């Protein structure tokens, strides 16, 4: 079995792992009811609609 000849330094190890935990930007979609930006597959916080139905009553 192949075994490393020398221990890799912490800096080298961290450089190798640096791209693993990059976060993706939050995606937004347009609400078909009011046109506000909202997170996909969630109730719109502005108008309270989801898939054309009123889920939450939002007071104006």
N, C-alpha and C positions, 0 to 999 in steps of 0.2 A: 504494500500500500504506500502511496506517495505521501511523504511527510514534509512540511516546510522546513528548510534548512535554518532559517532565522525567523524570529518573531516579527510580524509586521508592526510598525509603529502605530500609535493612536491616530496620528495625523493622516497617515496613509489609509488606515481603515475608515476614518471619517470621510475622507475625500471620495472613497469608493461608494459609501452609503449616502452621500449628500443628496442625490436626486430621488431617493426612495419616497420621502415624505412630503413632496411638493403638494400643496393644496390646489384644487381646481377652483376657478372663480365661480361664484354662485350664478346659476342660469336664471334668467327672468323671461317671462312670457307676458304678452299683452292680454289683459282681461277683455273678453269679447263684449261684456256688458257695459263697462264704464271706460275702458281703454287705459286703465292704470297698469303699471308694471307690478307683477306678482310672481311668486315662486310657483313653478308648474305643479299641478296636482294638489293645490291647496286652495282653500277658500280665499277669495279676494278680501283683503282687509278694508278696502275703500267702500265697496258696495255690498259685500256679504254674499255674493253669488258664487256658485260653483256648478259648472255644466248646465248653465241656463236656469238653475233653480235657486231660490233664495234660501240660504242655509242659516244665516245670522241676520237678525234685524239690526241694521245700523241706523242710529238716530242722526239726523242732519243737524 
